[in-house]
Amino acid sequence: MAHQEVQIPAVIRQAEALGLNLLLVPLFAGADYTERVMLGLAALMRRRPVVRLAFGDLHLEHIREWRENVIGPLARSRDIELIYPLWNVSYAVLAAELAAAPVTCTVSALDRTQVGEKVEIGDVYGADFVARLPEGVDPFGENGEFHTYVDIIP
């Protein structure tokens, strides 16, 4: 997750805390992203059945269309359902659920040209953080303005 600046040990901790199996798919500079993801998915399917692929997209239609058009054909050919459990859920609901969850959400990467100087890597995501974002910045960073890492509180 190089562009999000989340280290592999942190991803492993997340999966362990959630009791999830994890298959890491290395992405290399210059490598075709779609090809790498498809190879990873094929490797996973050789190990165990896959019935659903879940995506955390909130509202970016072009990203969802890309997933449907690129990943969808392989998924459908294997009876795998693509699901989007957060799709078009209101930001108010998402923010309230995040605030109530036993997690800490910190900023792991940001695009300074979009978020300005009032927020920093390492800031805790929450209402205070959102209030410091410049006007026009998506409060969940959906346009790549920033990325976060969610750490589960034991």
Buried (B, 14 or more C-beta within 10 A) or exposed (E): BEEBBBEEEBBEEBBEBEEEEEEEEEBEEEEEEEEBBBBBBEEBBEEEEBEEBEBEBBBEEEEBEBBBEBBBEBBEEEEBEBEBEBBEEEBEEBBEEBEEEEBBBBBBBBEEEBBEEEBEEEBEBEEEBBEBBEEEBBBBBBEEBBBBBBBEEE
